[in-house]
């Protein structure tokens, strides 16, 4: 059984990206990039990488730069959220909305 605290990677590569050979090539590139930059992510993290139809034409260096930048942003947001939780700050409006705690416009407060 896999470690529940481990990082997990999901790949979404639709037929719009190309034929099976092209899609498998894109998935291999994504796996390599994720492996190179996984140290930037928190220990327990699920990542889903979605390929756009233009991905097979993209330079590897460009994808490498984009994945590195995005993984850094994820790490920064997680660190920021953990710091806020440690400081005992209340949830943001976005967190409340994600949890379904938002009332419709015009509805009075309880």
TAMO-V935312 format. One record per residue. RES is the residue in three letters. BURIAL is 1 if it has 24 or more other C-alpha atoms within 12 Angstrom, else 0. Layout:
BEGIN
res=RES burial=BURIAL
res=RES burial=BURIAL
END
This chain:
BEGIN
res=UNK burial=0
res=UNK burial=0
res=UNK burial=0
res=UNK burial=0
res=UNK burial=0
res=UNK burial=0
res=UNK burial=0
res=UNK burial=0
res=UNK burial=0
res=UNK burial=0
res=UNK burial=0
res=UNK burial=0
res=UNK burial=1
res=UNK burial=0
res=UNK burial=0
res=UNK burial=0
res=UNK burial=1
res=UNK burial=0
res=UNK burial=0
res=UNK burial=0
res=UNK burial=0
res=UNK burial=0
res=UNK burial=1
res=UNK burial=0
res=UNK burial=0
res=UNK burial=1
res=UNK burial=1
res=UNK burial=0
res=UNK burial=1
res=UNK burial=1
res=UNK burial=1
res=UNK burial=0
res=UNK burial=1
res=UNK burial=1
res=UNK burial=0
res=UNK burial=0
res=UNK burial=1
res=UNK burial=1
res=UNK burial=0
res=UNK burial=1
res=UNK burial=1
res=UNK burial=1
res=UNK burial=0
res=UNK burial=0
res=UNK burial=0
res=UNK burial=0
res=UNK burial=1
res=UNK burial=0
res=UNK burial=1
res=UNK burial=0
res=UNK burial=1
res=UNK burial=0
res=UNK burial=0
res=UNK burial=0
res=UNK burial=1
res=UNK burial=1
res=UNK burial=0
res=UNK burial=0
res=UNK burial=0
res=UNK burial=0
res=UNK burial=0
res=UNK burial=0
res=UNK burial=1
res=UNK burial=0
res=UNK burial=0
res=UNK burial=0
res=UNK burial=1
res=UNK burial=1
res=UNK burial=0
res=UNK burial=0
res=UNK burial=1
res=UNK burial=0
res=UNK burial=0
res=UNK burial=1
res=UNK burial=1
res=UNK burial=0
res=UNK burial=0
res=UNK burial=0
res=UNK burial=0
res=UNK burial=0
res=UNK burial=0
res=UNK burial=0
res=UNK burial=0
res=UNK burial=0
res=UNK burial=0
res=UNK burial=0
res=UNK burial=0
res=UNK burial=0
res=UNK burial=0
res=UNK burial=0
res=UNK burial=0
res=UNK burial=0
res=UNK burial=0
res=UNK burial=0
res=UNK burial=0
res=UNK burial=0
res=UNK burial=0
res=UNK burial=0
res=UNK burial=0
res=UNK burial=0
res=UNK burial=0
res=UNK burial=0
res=UNK burial=0
res=UNK burial=0
res=UNK burial=0
res=UNK burial=0
res=UNK burial=0
res=UNK burial=0
res=UNK burial=0
res=UNK burial=0
END
